[in-house]
């Protein structure tokens, strides 16, 4: 160990001398079983992690519970709902198809982790299966499952994530318009941004472009 820095597996063992419990190891399986499928069907929100030549990406995905479909025990389907079209996750997948997923279920302490690899499809028949509000996704991610396991509830409990009394007061936080206004103000190459107008129009724009 170099000073207080952990730089090797041996350093990790010294810093964390208690081994993982048997349950934390055998809960990991290579497929989606009935219990894990139930959790996926109940989840309205998943965080998607990817990696590519330009770096890492962690992207939120959400819709009605069950928007991620279990096609079979080794395959998940994730429709791409409308977003900002940065396509960071997709560009990464084209060069490195490894992904990680973290499913959250409001009111439920455990989270679900899925690791695997992904491919992108714009097959019309497949996209039609995920039509919502009269709109079809531009593509569907086909996820080939390699590892599935649940994460214990300690982090959610510590954060009191589902406690309504812990919800932030939005007025105490910078709005999207404020963030954009201040960033553009520091860049002389970008025209002045009207953050107040952006905030006023945002709720209606989100409603009109949700799908």
C-alpha positions as CSV (number, residue, x, y, z in Angstrom):
1,X,0.0,0.0,0.0
2,X,1.4,3.4,-1.0
3,X,0.7,5.5,2.0
4,X,-3.1,5.4,2.6
5,X,-3.9,4.6,-1.0
6,X,-5.3,1.2,-2.0
7,X,-3.4,0.0,-5.0
8,X,-3.6,-3.8,-5.1
9,X,-5.9,-6.7,-4.2
10,X,-3.8,-7.3,-1.1
11,X,-4.5,-3.7,0.0
12,X,-8.2,-4.3,-0.5
13,X,-8.0,-7.4,1.7
14,X,-6.3,-5.5,4.4
15,X,-8.8,-2.7,4.3
16,X,-11.8,-5.1,4.2
17,X,-10.7,-8.1,6.2
18,X,-14.3,-9.6,6.6
19,X,-15.1,-11.7,3.5
20,X,-18.3,-11.5,1.6
21,X,-21.2,-13.5,3.2
22,X,-22.3,-16.6,1.3
23,X,-25.6,-15.1,0.5
24,X,-24.0,-12.1,-1.2
25,X,-22.3,-14.5,-3.5
26,X,-24.9,-17.1,-4.4
27,X,-27.6,-14.5,-5.0
28,X,-25.7,-13.9,-8.3
29,X,-27.0,-16.0,-11.2
30,X,-26.5,-15.9,-15.0
31,X,-30.1,-15.5,-16.0
32,X,-33.4,-13.9,-15.0
33,X,-35.4,-16.2,-12.8
34,X,-39.0,-15.8,-11.6
35,X,-38.1,-13.6,-8.7
36,X,-35.8,-11.3,-10.6
37,X,-38.3,-11.1,-13.4
38,X,-40.9,-9.9,-10.9
39,X,-38.6,-7.1,-9.8
40,X,-37.9,-6.0,-13.4
41,X,-41.7,-6.0,-14.1
42,X,-42.2,-3.7,-11.1
43,X,-39.5,-1.2,-11.9
44,X,-40.3,2.1,-13.5
45,X,-36.7,3.3,-13.5
46,X,-33.3,1.9,-14.5
47,X,-29.8,3.5,-14.7
48,X,-27.8,2.3,-17.7
49,X,-24.0,2.3,-17.6
50,X,-21.9,2.0,-20.7
51,X,-18.2,2.6,-21.7
52,X,-16.7,3.7,-24.9
53,X,-13.6,5.4,-26.5
54,X,-14.7,8.8,-25.2
55,X,-15.3,7.7,-21.7
56,X,-18.0,6.4,-19.4
57,X,-21.7,7.1,-19.4
58,X,-24.5,6.6,-16.9
59,X,-28.0,7.3,-18.2
60,X,-31.4,7.3,-16.6
61,X,-34.3,5.4,-18.3
62,X,-37.9,5.4,-17.1
63,X,-41.4,4.7,-18.0
64,X,-44.4,2.7,-16.6
65,X,-43.4,-0.3,-14.5
66,X,-42.5,-3.2,-16.8
67,X,-41.2,-1.0,-19.6
68,X,-38.1,-3.2,-19.6
69,X,-39.4,-6.5,-20.9
70,X,-38.1,-10.0,-20.1
71,X,-38.2,-11.8,-23.4
72,X,-36.7,-14.9,-21.9
73,X,-34.4,-15.8,-19.0
74,X,-31.3,-14.6,-20.9
75,X,-32.7,-11.6,-22.8
76,X,-34.2,-8.2,-21.9
77,X,-35.7,-5.6,-24.2
78,X,-35.5,-1.9,-23.5
79,X,-37.3,0.6,-25.8
80,X,-35.7,3.9,-26.3
81,X,-38.1,6.6,-25.3
82,X,-37.7,10.2,-26.4
83,X,-34.7,12.0,-24.9
84,X,-32.1,14.7,-25.7
85,X,-30.6,12.7,-28.7
86,X,-27.1,13.0,-27.3
87,X,-26.9,9.2,-27.9
88,X,-24.0,8.8,-25.6
89,X,-25.0,5.3,-24.5
90,X,-25.7,4.1,-28.0
91,X,-22.4,5.4,-29.3
92,X,-20.6,3.5,-26.5
93,X,-22.5,0.3,-27.2
94,X,-21.4,0.4,-30.9
95,X,-17.8,0.2,-29.8
96,X,-18.1,-1.7,-26.5
97,X,-21.3,-3.6,-26.0
98,X,-20.8,-4.3,-22.3
99,X,-23.5,-2.7,-20.1
100,X,-24.6,-2.5,-16.5
101,X,-28.1,-1.8,-15.3
102,X,-29.5,-0.7,-11.9
103,X,-33.2,-1.1,-11.4
104,X,-35.1,0.8,-8.7
105,X,-38.6,0.2,-7.4
106,X,-40.3,3.0,-5.4
107,X,-41.0,1.9,-1.9
108,X,-38.8,-1.2,-2.2
109,X,-35.4,-1.3,-0.5
110,X,-33.5,-3.7,-2.6
111,X,-32.2,-2.7,-6.0
112,X,-31.5,-5.1,-8.9
113,X,-28.3,-5.2,-10.9
114,X,-28.0,-6.7,-14.4
115,X,-24.7,-7.0,-16.3
116,X,-24.4,-8.2,-19.9
117,X,-24.0,-7.0,-23.4
118,X,-26.3,-5.2,-25.7
119,X,-27.2,-4.6,-29.3
120,X,-29.5,-2.0,-30.9
121,X,-32.4,-2.9,-33.3
122,X,-34.7,-0.7,-35.3
123,X,-36.7,-3.6,-36.6
124,X,-40.2,-2.2,-37.3
125,X,-42.0,-5.2,-35.8
126,X,-40.0,-5.1,-32.6
127,X,-40.4,-1.3,-32.3
128,X,-44.2,-1.7,-32.8
129,X,-44.4,-3.9,-29.7
130,X,-43.4,-0.9,-27.6
131,X,-45.6,1.7,-29.0
132,X,-46.8,4.2,-26.3
133,X,-49.1,7.2,-26.7
134,X,-49.2,6.5,-30.4
135,X,-45.4,6.8,-30.8
136,X,-43.0,4.0,-31.5
137,X,-39.4,4.0,-30.1
138,X,-36.7,4.7,-32.7
139,X,-34.9,1.6,-31.5
140,X,-35.0,-1.2,-29.0
141,X,-32.0,-2.3,-27.0
142,X,-31.6,-6.1,-26.9
143,X,-29.8,-7.0,-23.7
144,X,-28.1,-10.4,-23.4
145,X,-27.9,-11.2,-19.7
146,X,-24.7,-12.4,-18.1
147,X,-25.1,-11.6,-14.4
148,X,-28.2,-10.8,-12.2
149,X,-28.3,-10.1,-8.5
150,X,-30.1,-7.9,-6.0
151,X,-28.3,-5.3,-3.9
152,X,-29.2,-5.1,-0.2
153,X,-31.3,-2.2,1.0
154,X,-28.6,-0.4,3.2
155,X,-27.9,2.4,0.7
156,X,-31.6,3.1,0.2
157,X,-32.3,2.9,3.9
158,X,-29.5,5.3,4.7
159,X,-30.6,7.7,2.1
160,X,-34.3,7.4,3.1
161,X,-34.8,7.5,-0.6
162,X,-38.5,6.7,-0.5
163,X,-39.3,8.9,2.5
164,X,-41.6,11.7,1.2
165,X,-40.5,13.9,4.1
166,X,-37.0,13.8,2.7
167,X,-37.9,15.2,-0.7
168,X,-35.9,18.3,-1.6
169,X,-37.4,21.7,-1.7
170,X,-37.0,22.5,-5.5
171,X,-36.9,26.2,-4.8
172,X,-33.6,25.7,-2.9
173,X,-32.0,24.1,-5.9
174,X,-30.9,25.6,-9.3
175,X,-33.4,25.1,-12.0
176,X,-32.5,23.7,-15.5
177,X,-32.8,27.2,-16.9
178,X,-30.5,28.7,-14.2
179,X,-27.8,26.0,-14.9
180,X,-27.9,26.7,-18.6
181,X,-27.9,30.5,-18.1
182,X,-24.9,30.4,-15.9
183,X,-22.9,28.0,-18.1
184,X,-23.5,30.1,-21.2
185,X,-22.7,33.3,-19.3
186,X,-19.2,31.9,-18.8
187,X,-18.7,31.1,-22.5
188,X,-18.3,34.2,-24.8
189,X,-18.8,32.0,-27.9
190,X,-22.4,31.1,-26.9
191,X,-25.2,33.6,-27.1
192,X,-26.9,34.8,-23.9
193,X,-29.4,32.2,-22.7
194,X,-32.8,33.2,-21.3
195,X,-33.0,30.8,-18.4
196,X,-36.3,32.1,-17.1
197,X,-38.0,31.6,-20.4
198,X,-36.6,28.1,-20.6
199,X,-38.0,27.2,-17.2
200,X,-41.4,28.6,-18.0
201,X,-41.6,26.6,-21.2
202,X,-40.1,23.4,-19.9
203,X,-43.1,21.7,-18.2
204,X,-45.2,22.1,-21.4
205,X,-42.4,21.0,-23.6
206,X,-41.8,17.8,-21.5
207,X,-45.5,17.0,-21.6
208,X,-45.7,17.5,-25.4
209,X,-42.6,15.5,-26.1
210,X,-42.8,12.7,-23.5
211,X,-43.0,10.0,-26.2
